[in-house]
Every structure is written in structure tokens, then in C-alpha cells.
Amino acid sequence: MQVKFQDYIRRDSFTKLSVDALIPVVRSEDLNVQTEDQVVLAISQWTSSPRPADQTERLSELLREVRWNAVSNELWKRTLGDRMLAEIFPHFRWKQLPISQTARRAAAMVSLDDGRVFILGGGRRNIVYPLVECATLPTDDRRANEAGTSVPFWRCLAPMHEARMGLSACVLNGRIFVAGGVNCEHRPLQSVEYFVPPDGDSAIGHWTVMQCMNQTRDTFSLLALEQRLYAFGR
């Protein structure tokens, strides 16, 4: 039986639900809603009611269940422009992080599910870098305020075999793949390599060179889908 969501959220019992009880409701494929906007507004209604601090701190768990790609542009604009909603949804605020160890442009950036973020390659003026930096971001709001307190925040890992800027990167099966870009002579590249991230804080990971693409590419898109890599663009 489909859950009559709109009728349910009008009841007083809805706002008294715990996070553990509400998550399965939001996650359900049987919600009888016309748009995902109704789910977001229902969560907004739920958060506006007084509740224990530990329930509010776990809001990020609830927000992960929202199908954000189905939320309308109108609601996005309303949420981003409404101070009250911004307070309810702290994920919509920008947070300043420590600067990377090396200033660069035209770098690539990817993230892993464990919260690690990687900056790859890039350059400045007449220098092109093979450098790789990594930082671990908090995966929940409970630790969000601690972001940037570790020293150093950005950690250098094993450099790529080839310096490149204007490259593209993506993640497949926990490995980071980079391709193309331009070298220090500003010549387009067709080389490809992949990175196995380190398991511990003291390791630096390692790179493996793969078969080249069929043509040189820079400032393009590299995507992973169903165990395959796809390169789009010049």
C-alpha cells in the first residue's frame, strides 16, 4: 500500500518522529508524492519542531535520502535565498577550507566515498605539475566544525608519472584515473594513468601507466560507467 505522504505529514505525530523512524519513510520507493519538493518541504517542517540536539546533529543522514537531482530549480533558489532554510539545511552553506600546498589552475579534483578529496596536476605560468594533494573532509555535520584543524590539512601523495594541466579525472572501483591534458611544453597529451590511494596516513599510494587514448585531449570530460571509461570532448 502506498504511503499517503501528504496526509501523513499533516498529523502531529509526524513532527514527533525520531530520525531513525523518519529515514525509512523518506527512503521508501512507495511514497505517494508528485515531486521531490514535497519531501524537502516535509523535512523542513520536521526540523522546525523542537527536538533533542542529537536528533538535529543527525540531519545529514536524513538529507542523504533526498533525491536532490529531482528537486526543482524553484525550490533550490528558495532554499539558497532563505536564511531560515539555510539554517535548517547547513549543507547549503559554503565553508572555507585551508589553502592547498601549491597554487595552481586547470587542475582536476575528485572525491572518494570515505571523504577524501584529491587535487591532481594543474599548473601556473610556465610550470605544469605532476603533484597530487589529498585532504579528508568530514562526512557528517557532527564533525563539520573540525574541518581544517588537522596539520597539515592537505597532504602530498605520490606524483603522477607525467605532469599535466587541463586534464580530466574520475573514480572507478576506488581507483583514480587521469587522462590527457597538456604538458610543460603545452602539447596535448593522450596518456592515461591510474592511482591506487593509500590505506594509511603514512603511505603515499602509487600510479600505474595505462594504454593511451586514441587521440590527444585536453579540457575534456572523463566519466566512468558500468566498469568502463568514457572520454568526451576534444
C-alpha positions as CSV (number, residue, x, y, z in Angstrom):
1,M,0.0,0.0,0.0
2,Q,1.4,3.4,-0.9
3,V,2.0,5.8,1.9
4,K,-0.2,8.8,1.6
5,F,2.6,11.1,2.4
6,Q,0.8,14.5,2.2
7,D,-1.9,13.3,4.6
8,Y,0.7,11.8,7.0
9,I,2.8,14.9,7.4
10,R,-0.2,16.9,8.5
11,R,-0.5,14.8,11.6
12,D,1.1,15.9,14.9
13,S,2.8,12.5,15.1
14,F,4.9,13.3,12.0
15,T,6.9,16.1,13.7
16,K,7.5,13.9,16.7
17,L,9.1,11.1,14.7
18,S,12.8,10.3,15.5
19,V,15.4,10.4,12.8
20,D,15.6,6.6,12.8
21,A,11.8,6.5,12.2
22,L,11.8,9.2,9.5
23,I,14.7,7.9,7.4
24,P,12.8,4.8,6.2
25,V,9.8,6.9,5.3
26,V,11.8,9.3,3.1
27,R,13.8,6.4,1.7
28,S,10.7,4.4,0.6
29,E,10.0,3.9,-3.1
30,D,6.3,3.8,-2.3
31,L,5.9,7.4,-1.2
32,N,2.8,8.9,-2.9
33,V,4.3,12.3,-3.8
34,Q,4.1,14.2,-7.0
35,T,7.5,15.8,-6.7
36,E,10.6,15.5,-4.5
37,D,9.9,19.1,-3.4
38,Q,7.2,17.8,-1.2
39,V,9.8,15.6,0.6
40,V,12.2,18.5,1.1
41,L,9.4,20.8,2.5
42,A,8.3,18.0,4.8
43,I,11.8,17.7,6.2
44,S,11.8,21.4,6.7
45,Q,8.5,21.1,8.6
46,W,10.0,18.3,10.7
47,T,13.2,20.2,11.6
48,S,11.2,23.3,12.7
49,S,9.8,21.4,15.6
50,P,11.7,21.3,18.9
51,R,13.8,18.2,19.3
52,P,16.8,16.9,21.1
53,A,20.2,18.1,19.9
54,D,21.4,14.6,18.9
55,Q,18.5,14.4,16.5
56,T,19.4,17.7,14.9
57,E,23.0,16.7,14.6
58,R,22.0,13.6,12.5
59,L,20.2,15.8,10.0
60,S,22.8,14.9,7.4
61,E,21.8,11.3,7.5
62,L,18.2,12.3,6.6
63,L,19.3,14.7,3.8
64,R,21.3,11.9,2.1
65,E,18.0,10.2,1.4
66,V,16.6,13.1,-0.6
67,R,16.8,12.7,-4.4
68,W,18.3,16.1,-4.9
69,N,18.6,15.7,-8.7
70,A,14.7,15.7,-8.8
71,V,14.3,18.9,-6.7
72,S,13.0,21.8,-8.7
73,N,15.1,24.9,-9.5
74,E,12.4,27.0,-7.8
75,L,12.9,25.2,-4.5
76,W,16.7,25.3,-4.8
77,K,16.5,29.1,-5.3
78,R,14.1,29.4,-2.4
79,T,16.3,27.3,-0.1
80,L,19.5,29.1,-1.0
81,G,17.9,32.5,-0.6
82,D,16.0,31.9,2.6
83,R,18.1,32.4,5.7
84,M,15.8,30.2,7.8
85,L,16.0,27.3,5.4
86,A,19.8,27.8,5.2
87,E,19.9,27.3,9.0
88,I,17.8,24.2,8.7
89,F,20.0,22.8,5.9
90,P,23.6,23.5,6.8
91,H,24.8,21.5,3.8
92,F,23.8,24.5,1.6
93,R,26.5,26.8,3.1
94,W,30.0,27.3,1.8
95,K,32.8,26.6,4.2
96,Q,36.3,28.0,3.8
97,L,39.0,25.3,3.9
98,P,42.8,25.7,4.3
99,I,44.6,26.5,1.1
100,S,46.4,23.8,-0.8
101,Q,50.1,23.5,-0.5
102,T,50.6,24.5,-4.2
103,A,48.7,27.2,-6.0
104,R,47.6,26.0,-9.4
105,R,45.0,26.3,-12.1
106,A,43.5,23.8,-14.6
107,A,43.8,21.0,-12.1
108,A,41.4,18.1,-11.6
109,M,39.6,17.2,-8.4
110,V,37.9,14.0,-7.4
111,S,36.5,12.6,-4.2
112,L,36.1,9.1,-2.7
113,D,33.2,7.8,-0.6
114,D,35.3,7.9,2.6
115,G,35.5,11.7,2.5
116,R,38.9,12.1,0.9
117,V,39.4,14.8,-1.8
118,F,42.2,14.8,-4.3
119,I,43.7,17.7,-6.3
120,L,45.6,16.4,-9.3
121,G,48.0,18.2,-11.6
122,G,47.4,21.7,-12.8
123,G,50.0,24.5,-13.3
124,R,50.8,28.2,-13.1
125,R,52.6,30.4,-15.6
126,N,55.1,28.2,-17.4
127,I,55.1,25.4,-14.9
128,V,53.0,22.2,-15.1
129,Y,52.7,19.9,-12.1
130,P,52.5,16.2,-11.6
131,L,51.6,16.9,-8.0
132,V,48.8,15.2,-6.0
133,E,47.3,16.6,-2.8
134,C,44.8,14.9,-0.6
135,A,42.5,16.1,2.3
136,T,40.0,14.3,4.4
137,L,36.7,16.1,4.7
138,P,34.1,15.4,7.5
139,T,31.4,13.1,6.3
140,D,28.7,14.4,8.7
141,D,27.7,17.6,10.3
142,R,28.8,16.4,13.8
143,R,32.5,16.8,12.7
144,A,32.0,19.7,10.2
145,N,33.4,22.3,12.5
146,E,36.6,20.3,12.9
147,A,37.4,20.6,9.2
148,G,40.7,22.3,8.7
149,T,42.1,21.7,12.2
150,S,44.4,18.8,11.1
151,V,48.0,19.7,10.3
152,P,48.7,19.6,7.5
153,F,45.2,19.6,6.1
154,W,46.4,19.0,2.6
155,R,48.9,16.1,2.3
156,C,51.2,15.4,-0.7
157,L,50.9,11.9,-2.2
158,A,52.8,10.1,-5.0
159,P,53.1,12.4,-8.0
160,M,51.8,11.3,-11.4
161,H,54.2,9.8,-13.9
162,E,53.5,12.8,-16.2
163,A,53.0,16.4,-15.4
164,R,49.7,17.6,-16.8
165,M,47.2,20.5,-16.6
166,G,43.8,20.8,-18.3
167,L,43.5,17.0,-17.5
168,S,40.4,15.1,-16.6
169,A,39.9,12.6,-13.8
170,C,37.3,10.2,-12.5
171,V,36.9,7.4,-10.0
172,L,36.3,3.7,-10.8
173,N,36.4,0.9,-8.3
174,G,38.2,3.0,-5.8
175,R,41.0,3.9,-8.2
176,I,41.5,7.4,-9.6
177,F,42.0,7.6,-13.4
178,V,43.6,10.7,-15.1
179,A,43.9,11.3,-18.8
180,G,45.0,13.9,-21.3
181,G,45.8,17.5,-20.5
182,V,48.8,19.4,-21.7
183,N,52.4,19.0,-20.7
184,C,55.1,21.6,-19.8
185,E,55.6,22.4,-23.4
186,H,51.8,22.9,-23.8
187,R,51.5,19.9,-26.0
188,P,48.2,18.0,-25.7
189,L,48.5,14.5,-24.2
190,Q,46.9,11.2,-24.9
191,S,48.4,9.3,-22.0
192,V,46.4,7.7,-19.2
193,E,47.3,6.5,-15.7
194,Y,45.5,5.4,-12.6
195,F,46.2,5.9,-8.9
196,V,45.7,3.5,-6.0
197,P,45.1,5.7,-3.0
198,P,47.0,4.9,0.2
199,D,45.4,2.9,3.0
200,G,47.1,4.7,5.9
201,D,48.3,8.2,6.8
202,S,51.9,7.4,6.2
203,A,51.6,5.8,2.8
204,I,51.5,7.8,-0.5
205,G,49.8,5.5,-2.9
206,H,51.1,4.6,-6.3
207,W,50.5,5.3,-10.0
208,T,50.3,2.8,-12.9
209,V,50.5,3.9,-16.6
210,M,47.8,2.5,-18.9
211,Q,47.3,2.3,-22.6
212,C,47.0,5.7,-24.2
213,M,43.7,7.1,-25.6
214,N,43.3,7.0,-29.4
215,Q,43.9,10.8,-29.7
216,T,45.2,13.7,-27.6
217,R,42.7,15.5,-25.5
218,D,42.7,18.5,-23.0
219,T,39.9,20.3,-21.1
220,F,37.6,17.4,-21.8
221,S,35.4,15.1,-19.7
222,L,36.3,11.6,-18.4
223,L,33.5,9.6,-17.0
224,A,33.1,6.1,-15.5
225,L,30.0,4.0,-16.2
226,E,29.4,0.3,-15.8
227,Q,33.1,-0.6,-15.4
228,R,34.1,1.4,-18.5
229,L,35.8,4.8,-19.0
230,Y,34.4,7.3,-21.5
231,A,36.3,10.4,-22.8
232,F,34.1,13.2,-24.2
233,G,35.4,16.3,-26.0
234,R,38.4,17.4,-27.8
